[in-house]
Amino acid sequence: MRRLFWFLSGAAAGASIVVWVKRTITSVSEKMTPANIADLISSAVRRMVMGFSDAVSLLIDRYRNRNSLDTSGMSAESPDEALQPVRRHNPPRQRTSHR
């Protein structure tokens, strides 16, 4: 009786794994068609171009704002100092006995 139980349990597990693998392979093969790969590549290139154009427009805006601050005379610090991040000192953390 025990041998029959374990045989049937193994057969059920094996059959379910075969069904899962078949579904996975089918879904992956549908995603890997040339049309879908071309769509993925084109969308990735489109995202990269949009990111690059956003970065360029941000740099242009910052450059224009920096020049406007220089001409207005409102900024007492140099433009290079205005663009540098503020550095703050972080005190050392208290050591504990547990790690």
C-alpha positions as a printed NumPy array, in Angstrom:
array([[  0.   ,   0.   ,   0.   ],
       [  2.843,   2.437,   0.871],
       [  4.64 ,   1.698,  -2.366],
       [  1.477,   2.318,  -4.348],
       [  0.939,   5.657,  -2.545],
       [  4.476,   6.879,  -3.253],
       [  4.334,   5.647,  -6.86 ],
       [  1.089,   7.534,  -7.487],
       [  2.418,  10.633,  -5.694],
       [  5.541,  10.611,  -7.878],
       [  3.505,  10.077, -11.027],
       [  1.215,  13.   , -10.142],
       [  4.172,  15.254,  -9.365],
       [  5.903,  14.285, -12.603],
       [  2.763,  14.875, -14.649],
       [  2.179,  18.295, -13.073],
       [  5.801,  19.297, -13.745],
       [  5.473,  18.23 , -17.384],
       [  2.303,  20.313, -17.781],
       [  3.962,  23.347, -16.126],
       [  7.064,  23.059, -18.316],
       [  4.932,  22.749, -21.454],
       [  2.931,  25.885, -20.543],
       [  6.109,  27.81 , -19.763],
       [  7.782,  26.814, -23.025],
       [  4.672,  27.709, -24.995],
       [  4.366,  31.157, -23.427],
       [  8.08 ,  31.878, -23.884],
       [  8.005,  30.741, -27.502],
       [  5.057,  33.057, -28.185],
       [  7.002,  35.957, -26.668],
       [ 10.123,  35.177, -28.69 ],
       [  8.636,  35.723, -32.129],
       [ 10.551,  38.09 , -34.425],
       [  7.737,  40.654, -34.303],
       [  7.703,  40.735, -30.482],
       [ 11.496,  40.974, -30.318],
       [ 11.428,  43.879, -32.775],
       [  8.76 ,  45.602, -30.662],
       [ 10.844,  45.138, -27.511],
       [ 13.948,  46.551, -29.177],
       [ 12.102,  49.522, -30.654],
       [ 10.455,  50.377, -27.327],
       [ 13.819,  50.143, -25.53 ],
       [ 15.437,  52.446, -28.094],
       [ 12.503,  54.843, -27.824],
       [ 12.877,  54.951, -24.013],
       [ 16.621,  55.589, -24.321],
       [ 16.1  ,  58.422, -26.807],
       [ 13.419,  60.   , -24.632],
       [ 15.66 ,  59.77 , -21.581],
       [ 18.552,  61.305, -23.468],
       [ 16.399,  64.146, -24.783],
       [ 15.049,  64.793, -21.262],
       [ 18.597,  64.93 , -19.906],
       [ 19.704,  67.326, -22.648],
       [ 16.728,  69.62 , -22.079],
       [ 17.432,  69.585, -18.32 ],
       [ 21.06 ,  70.553, -18.954],
       [ 19.972,  73.345, -21.289],
       [ 17.527,  74.672, -18.679],
       [ 20.166,  74.592, -15.958],
       [ 22.644,  76.345, -18.223],
       [ 20.11 ,  79.067, -19.048],
       [ 19.193,  79.514, -15.361],
       [ 22.85 ,  79.754, -14.392],
       [ 23.423,  82.506, -16.93 ],
       [ 20.33 ,  84.4  , -15.773],
       [ 21.582,  84.321, -12.156],
       [ 24.947,  85.715, -13.226],
       [ 23.407,  88.665, -15.047],
       [ 20.9  ,  89.506, -12.303],
       [ 23.57 ,  89.825,  -9.619],
       [ 21.39 ,  88.149,  -7.018],
       [ 23.818,  85.299,  -6.407],
       [ 26.831,  86.103,  -4.236],
       [ 28.531,  82.794,  -4.89 ],
       [ 30.131,  81.694,  -8.119],
       [ 28.117,  79.521, -10.542],
       [ 30.39 ,  76.552,  -9.918],
       [ 29.677,  76.703,  -6.192],
       [ 25.947,  76.926,  -6.841],
       [ 25.912,  73.649,  -8.766],
       [ 27.976,  71.678,  -6.24 ],
       [ 26.062,  69.643,  -3.659],
       [ 26.17 ,  70.713,  -0.04 ],
       [ 28.395,  68.39 ,   1.959],
       [ 27.317,  67.645,   5.476],
       [ 29.264,  65.821,   8.126],
       [ 27.633,  62.692,   9.458],
       [ 28.792,  61.866,  12.986],
       [ 30.079,  58.334,  13.51 ],
       [ 27.499,  55.821,  14.628],
       [ 27.661,  54.373,  18.099],
       [ 29.189,  50.912,  18.063],
       [ 27.153,  48.103,  19.483],
       [ 28.272,  44.76 ,  20.812],
       [ 26.016,  42.739,  18.513],
       [ 26.627,  42.379,  14.785]])
